[in-house]
Amino acid sequence: MATLNIEEANTTSSNNHIDTFYFSNSFIRKHIDKIDYSSNLSADEKIIFRIIESIGYKRFRIYKLKKGKYSWKNTYKRPDDTAVVEIIYHLKPENNGEAVPSFLVTVHDPNKGIIDLLLSSVINHGINLKVSKIELAYDFYDLSSRDRIKLYDFLKSHLLLKNSRSKPSEKYLTTYYANQIKASSKGLKVYLRPDHRNIRIVRLELTLKRPLLRKLRIDPLLRRIDSINPFRFFTFMSVDENKLVNHLKWKSRRMHKNDSSRNKYMHDELLERHVENYVSGFLLEAFPLMGKIVNLKSKSGIVNYSRFVVPEEDFTQMFVERTRYRSFLPSKTGLKRH
């Protein structure tokens, strides 16, 4: 298997991070991990069962749901496709009478064929499906075990989710959340996982929910899905520590500008050491970028953090080149190099 060599270069104490990724035969698969549809209020769930089975899908599992508003979930597969369809249905008694969809449809790892087939069949039966959530995925393949960990650490240390209003978190050292996705109209996470062929990958996943999808004019057939510009929602950045240190020194000097010359000299000397230790240690060390930004706002009173972050240009250029001509919705599901 071809490998992605990640080289640590020009590391300094003021900006301790991986500067450059050298890609040889690495591969990024761009696709939709999952799409959620909601039905109209009066739709009959039995019709959707017949539709799914009429296009070649077989039910292989039924779940009884303990949480949420619905009681059951059916899962369907087709022998010639990796896409999986789920139907969530039957409102629980305590939710009867609420203005909620009759059922929900989720398609995992969809391709254009299944979306066109499903939607045309649904429309013919008078059912109106709306897109409620999409998870857009970028899967990094051809990584050694060592390089997977390095790439995971690099991504969480340099991902900036724009206009985020919640704090980042990490679970099990394998899944990093740039924000609280459930409470937001968009979300971003990075995680280590096997794909459908059990190949270990690093996945960068952007979640977009209905309010944003409406603004982007994403219809159920996903005809505009490739018009989505990911850099409208996230980018790759680093903190400019030198600029931040100089700003905090200036800010502190302004507070003590009326001190006596002797006190001012002592203050300036102590200030140099304190600010540098504060920035490189407590404020920034061992934090992902989104955590650093939270600290800048809450512990240093810096609301306009954009002055102190700089683009990771080499990695951004690589990311654009490797994903630009790929579609989120391929004609057929699977790991295809083109």
Buried (B, 14 or more C-beta within 10 A) or exposed (E): EEBBEBEEEEEEEBBEBBBEBEBEEBBBBBBBBBBBBBBEEEBBBEBBBEBBEEBBBEBEEEEEBEEEBBBBBBBBBBEEBBBBBBBBBBBEEEEEEEEBBBBBBBBBBBBBBBBEBBBEBBEEEEBBBBBBBBBBBBBBBBBBEEBBBBBBBBBBBBBBBEEBEBBBBBEEEEBBBBBBBEEBBBBBBBBBEEBEEEBEBBBBBBBBBBEBBEEBEBEBBBEEBEEBEBEEBBBBBBBBBBEBBEBBBEEBBEEEEEBEEEEBEEBBEEBEEBBBEBBBEEBBEEBBBBBBBBBBEEEBEBEEBEEBBEBBEEBBEBBEEBBEEBBBBBEEBBBEEE
